[in-house]
Amino acid sequence: MELVKRGALIVYAKEKMLDWVNQQDGFEHEQLSIEEINTEPTVFLIPEYEDEENAFLYIEENKNTIFTNLLFEWNENDKINLDVSKENFYDWFDFLITPIVNDLVNTKIIKETI
């Protein structure tokens, strides 16, 4: 096992995100619940941090990218036009951050550009 020199940001949807997902066209699903949408939260690796303030500064600086990526998971339309203000960001998502990321897999990490 190896310690990865990164922190992790785990993102959970709130009701506003759930409402938006349930309004999307093109999905053949019944209305999702908040429990269902959060069964597989998205994890972002972030830089190592010594205090949470630095982690949240990094998240704030990258909120547009994070917000857009989370929307794109449910709608691949590149013309999504939503207000990604700080207020909306925190109204739509809950977060858990952790400074410890361990890699249990004994193979090279493969990255793909998205």
Secondary structure, DSSP 4 states (H G I P E B T S, - for coil): -EEESEEEEEEEE-HHHHHHHHT-TT---PPPPHHHHTSS-EEEEEE--SSHHHHHHHHHHTHHHHHHHHHHTT---TT------HHHHHHHEEEEEES-EEE---SPPP----
